[in-house]
Amino acid sequence: MSLVYSTEMGRLCPKCRNPIARCECRKQKITAAGDGIVRVGRSTKGRKGKGVTVITGIALPAEALKILAKELKQKCGSGGTVKDGVIEIQGEHRNFLVEELKKRGYAAKKSGG
């Protein structure tokens, strides 16, 4: 049984036993690379009909993925988020994002209908 809380340091990571804010094992998490192709699609599932552009297949650490998402959101002038290694950007921006990702050196293509 491992220690998961300390009154002195707060919540602790059960693997590396550091405080959650300084956890080393969570920072090293890299998303699955798949086949090396970045797919840019559209999704409305669970959003009451509102569409979001979904970018999958980017193999970057979590922090770098957040930075990339922030830059792409700024380029689109829209909001969004990163969930489980997938970038979601509000609105229909597939064509623009495919071109932008190609400029950045990714093998990007549109997916879905």
C-alpha positions as protocol buffer text, in pm:
chain_id: "A"
residue {
  index: 1
  type: MET
  ca { x: 0 y: 0 z: 0 }
}
residue {
  index: 2
  type: SER
  ca { x: 144 y: 337 z: -99 }
}
residue {
  index: 3
  type: LEU
  ca { x: 95 y: 681 z: 47 }
}
residue {
  index: 4
  type: VAL
  ca { x: -143 y: 898 z: -159 }
}
residue {
  index: 5
  type: TYR
  ca { x: -191 y: 1198 z: 74 }
}
residue {
  index: 6
  type: SER
  ca { x: 30 y: 1384 z: 315 }
}
residue {
  index: 7
  type: THR
  ca { x: -78 y: 1676 z: 532 }
}
residue {
  index: 8
  type: GLU
  ca { x: 258 y: 1836 z: 462 }
}
residue {
  index: 9
  type: MET
  ca { x: 259 y: 1800 z: 79 }
}
residue {
  index: 10
  type: GLY
  ca { x: -105 y: 1730 z: -15 }
}
residue {
  index: 11
  type: ARG
  ca { x: -199 y: 1467 z: -277 }
}
residue {
  index: 12
  type: LEU
  ca { x: 86 y: 1243 z: -389 }
}
residue {
  index: 13
  type: CYS
  ca { x: 134 y: 1045 z: -708 }
}
residue {
  index: 14
  type: PRO
  ca { x: 122 y: 673 z: -623 }
}
residue {
  index: 15
  type: LYS
  ca { x: 392 y: 591 z: -883 }
}
residue {
  index: 16
  type: CYS
  ca { x: 666 y: 850 z: -833 }
}
residue {
  index: 17
  type: ARG
  ca { x: 553 y: 961 z: -482 }
}
residue {
  index: 18
  type: ASN
  ca { x: 598 y: 1330 z: -567 }
}
residue {
  index: 19
  type: PRO
  ca { x: 326 y: 1589 z: -504 }
}
residue {
  index: 20
  type: ILE
  ca { x: 76 y: 1593 z: -793 }
}
residue {
  index: 21
  type: ALA
  ca { x: 197 y: 1938 z: -904 }
}
residue {
  index: 22
  type: ARG
  ca { x: 553 y: 1801 z: -945 }
}
residue {
  index: 23
  type: CYS
  ca { x: 462 y: 1454 z: -1074 }
}
residue {
  index: 24
  type: GLU
  ca { x: 724 y: 1324 z: -1319 }
}
residue {
  index: 25
  type: CYS
  ca { x: 543 y: 1018 z: -1455 }
}
residue {
  index: 26
  type: ARG
  ca { x: 237 y: 1213 z: -1581 }
}
residue {
  index: 27
  type: LYS
  ca { x: 447 y: 1469 z: -1768 }
}
residue {
  index: 28
  type: GLN
  ca { x: 623 y: 1198 z: -1970 }
}
residue {
  index: 29
  type: LYS
  ca { x: 299 y: 1070 z: -2119 }
}
residue {
  index: 30
  type: ILE
  ca { x: 307 y: 1081 z: -2501 }
}
residue {
  index: 31
  type: THR
  ca { x: 0 y: 1017 z: -2711 }
}
residue {
  index: 32
  type: ALA
  ca { x: -5 y: 719 z: -2945 }
}
residue {
  index: 33
  type: ALA
  ca { x: 154 y: 791 z: -3280 }
}
residue {
  index: 34
  type: GLY
  ca { x: -70 y: 558 z: -3482 }
}
residue {
  index: 35
  type: ASP
  ca { x: 21 y: 552 z: -3850 }
}
residue {
  index: 36
  type: GLY
  ca { x: 187 y: 895 z: -3857 }
}
residue {
  index: 37
  type: ILE
  ca { x: -101 y: 1071 z: -4031 }
}
residue {
  index: 38
  type: VAL
  ca { x: -274 y: 1360 z: -3855 }
}
residue {
  index: 39
  type: ARG
  ca { x: -649 y: 1341 z: -3916 }
}
residue {
  index: 40
  type: VAL
  ca { x: -869 y: 1649 z: -3905 }
}
residue {
  index: 41
  type: GLY
  ca { x: -1238 y: 1570 z: -3875 }
}
residue {
  index: 42
  type: ARG
  ca { x: -1567 y: 1714 z: -3755 }
}
residue {
  index: 43
  type: SER
  ca { x: -1776 y: 1595 z: -3463 }
}
residue {
  index: 44
  type: THR
  ca { x: -2113 y: 1692 z: -3314 }
}
residue {
  index: 45
  type: LYS
  ca { x: -2159 y: 1395 z: -3083 }
}
residue {
  index: 46
  type: GLY
  ca { x: -2257 y: 1499 z: -2730 }
}
residue {
  index: 47
  type: ARG
  ca { x: -2259 y: 1870 z: -2816 }
}
residue {
  index: 48
  type: LYS
  ca { x: -2630 y: 1929 z: -2888 }
}
residue {
  index: 49
  type: GLY
  ca { x: -2565 y: 1969 z: -3261 }
}
residue {
  index: 50
  type: LYS
  ca { x: -2279 y: 2215 z: -3226 }
}
residue {
  index: 51
  type: GLY
  ca { x: -1984 y: 2115 z: -3443 }
}
residue {
  index: 52
  type: VAL
  ca { x: -1620 y: 2103 z: -3341 }
}
residue {
  index: 53
  type: THR
  ca { x: -1312 y: 2029 z: -3548 }
}
residue {
  index: 54
  type: VAL
  ca { x: -1125 y: 1730 z: -3406 }
}
residue {
  index: 55
  type: ILE
  ca { x: -751 y: 1675 z: -3464 }
}
residue {
  index: 56
  type: THR
  ca { x: -613 y: 1327 z: -3387 }
}
residue {
  index: 57
  type: GLY
  ca { x: -285 y: 1146 z: -3444 }
}
residue {
  index: 58
  type: ILE
  ca { x: -38 y: 1409 z: -3325 }
}
residue {
  index: 59
  type: ALA
  ca { x: 237 y: 1235 z: -3128 }
}
residue {
  index: 60
  type: LEU
  ca { x: 349 y: 1502 z: -2881 }
}
residue {
  index: 61
  type: PRO
  ca { x: 387 y: 1517 z: -2503 }
}
residue {
  index: 62
  type: ALA
  ca { x: 90 y: 1666 z: -2320 }
}
residue {
  index: 63
  type: GLU
  ca { x: 247 y: 2009 z: -2265 }
}
residue {
  index: 64
  type: ALA
  ca { x: 357 y: 2045 z: -2629 }
}
residue {
  index: 65
  type: LEU
  ca { x: 11 y: 1937 z: -2743 }
}
residue {
  index: 66
  type: LYS
  ca { x: -147 y: 2211 z: -2529 }
}
residue {
  index: 67
  type: ILE
  ca { x: 88 y: 2469 z: -2679 }
}
residue {
  index: 68
  type: LEU
  ca { x: 7 y: 2355 z: -3034 }
}
residue {
  index: 69
  type: ALA
  ca { x: -366 y: 2364 z: -2955 }
}
residue {
  index: 70
  type: LYS
  ca { x: -334 y: 2719 z: -2821 }
}
residue {
  index: 71
  type: GLU
  ca { x: -157 y: 2835 z: -3137 }
}
residue {
  index: 72
  type: LEU
  ca { x: -415 y: 2669 z: -3363 }
}
residue {
  index: 73
  type: LYS
  ca { x: -705 y: 2817 z: -3164 }
}
residue {
  index: 74
  type: GLN
  ca { x: -551 y: 3163 z: -3200 }
}
residue {
  index: 75
  type: LYS
  ca { x: -510 y: 3115 z: -3576 }
}
residue {
  index: 76
  type: CYS
  ca { x: -877 y: 3013 z: -3606 }
}
residue {
  index: 77
  type: GLY
  ca { x: -997 y: 3284 z: -3369 }
}
residue {
  index: 78
  type: SER
  ca { x: -1194 y: 3024 z: -3177 }
}
residue {
  index: 79
  type: GLY
  ca { x: -1203 y: 2835 z: -2849 }
}
residue {
  index: 80
  type: GLY
  ca { x: -1126 y: 2472 z: -2786 }
}
residue {
  index: 81
  type: THR
  ca { x: -961 y: 2216 z: -2563 }
}
residue {
  index: 82
  type: VAL
  ca { x: -731 y: 1913 z: -2546 }
}
residue {
  index: 83
  type: LYS
  ca { x: -887 y: 1588 z: -2422 }
}
residue {
  index: 84
  type: ASP
  ca { x: -706 y: 1254 z: -2411 }
}
residue {
  index: 85
  type: GLY
  ca { x: -451 y: 1354 z: -2675 }
}
residue {
  index: 86
  type: VAL
  ca { x: -717 y: 1494 z: -2912 }
}
residue {
  index: 87
  type: ILE
  ca { x: -739 y: 1864 z: -2997 }
}
residue {
  index: 88
  type: GLU
  ca { x: -1094 y: 1999 z: -3025 }
}
residue {
  index: 89
  type: ILE
  ca { x: -1150 y: 2342 z: -3180 }
}
residue {
  index: 90
  type: GLN
  ca { x: -1495 y: 2498 z: -3182 }
}
residue {
  index: 91
  type: GLY
  ca { x: -1649 y: 2549 z: -3525 }
}
residue {
  index: 92
  type: GLU
  ca { x: -1579 y: 2423 z: -3878 }
}
residue {
  index: 93
  type: HIS
  ca { x: -1209 y: 2484 z: -3955 }
}
residue {
  index: 94
  type: ARG
  ca { x: -1104 y: 2161 z: -4129 }
}
residue {
  index: 95
  type: ASN
  ca { x: -970 y: 2309 z: -4453 }
}
residue {
  index: 96
  type: PHE
  ca { x: -775 y: 2583 z: -4278 }
}
residue {
  index: 97
  type: LEU
  ca { x: -630 y: 2347 z: -4016 }
}
residue {
  index: 98
  type: VAL
  ca { x: -518 y: 2086 z: -4272 }
}
residue {
  index: 99
  type: GLU
  ca { x: -321 y: 2354 z: -4457 }
}
residue {
  index: 100
  type: GLU
  ca { x: -181 y: 2498 z: -4133 }
}
residue {
  index: 101
  type: LEU
  ca { x: -66 y: 2156 z: -4010 }
}
residue {
  index: 102
  type: LYS
  ca { x: 96 y: 2082 z: -4348 }
}
residue {
  index: 103
  type: LYS
  ca { x: 289 y: 2411 z: -4319 }
}
residue {
  index: 104
  type: ARG
  ca { x: 415 y: 2291 z: -3981 }
}
residue {
  index: 105
  type: GLY
  ca { x: 544 y: 1966 z: -4131 }
}
residue {
  index: 106
  type: TYR
  ca { x: 268 y: 1720 z: -4036 }
}
residue {
  index: 107
  type: ALA
  ca { x: 117 y: 1473 z: -4281 }
}
residue {
  index: 108
  type: ALA
  ca { x: -240 y: 1597 z: -4238 }
}
residue {
  index: 109
  type: LYS
  ca { x: -560 y: 1500 z: -4415 }
}
residue {
  index: 110
  type: LYS
  ca { x: -933 y: 1552 z: -4377 }
}
residue {
  index: 111
  type: SER
  ca { x: -1130 y: 1262 z: -4232 }
}
residue {
  index: 112
  type: GLY
  ca { x: -1499 y: 1193 z: -4222 }
}
residue {
  index: 113
  type: GLY
  ca { x: -1766 y: 1343 z: -4446 }
}
